[in-house]
């Protein structure tokens, strides 16, 4: 049994298969899921698990070289959550973020019910 880190077997395996520049779309429970993108649905009820909790768990497991969020998130709680964790965030329209999600290698749905709590996380390398 794993000692630490992400325990969800499906999520842990999907994360292990990611490579440099792959996109992980971390989403609230309302973000449309694009066709053809593998989905890990962690949502239990509204608010559980929270976007921040899943983001922190992902950051403990992976290296991210970039973060893309909706322009609308700047003034929403999600904007503060992201700016606390990333030095640079690229902001695009929410519609463009939905389009970008179609190129994600993995879509992770949280139970977050806060508007615009979505981010495209670009995988980096540890060296």
Secondary structure as GFF3:
##gff-version 3
##sequence-region A 1 127
A	DSSP	alpha_helix	9	16	.	.	.	ID=ss1
A	DSSP	beta_strand	23	27	.	.	.	ID=ss2
A	DSSP	beta_strand	39	41	.	.	.	ID=ss3
A	DSSP	alpha_helix	51	61	.	.	.	ID=ss4
A	DSSP	beta_strand	64	70	.	.	.	ID=ss5
A	DSSP	three_ten_helix	71	75	.	.	.	ID=ss6
A	DSSP	alpha_helix	77	83	.	.	.	ID=ss7
A	DSSP	beta_strand	90	92	.	.	.	ID=ss8
A	DSSP	alpha_helix	94	100	.	.	.	ID=ss9
A	DSSP	three_ten_helix	101	103	.	.	.	ID=ss10
A	DSSP	beta_strand	106	109	.	.	.	ID=ss11
A	DSSP	beta_strand	119	123	.	.	.	ID=ss12
###
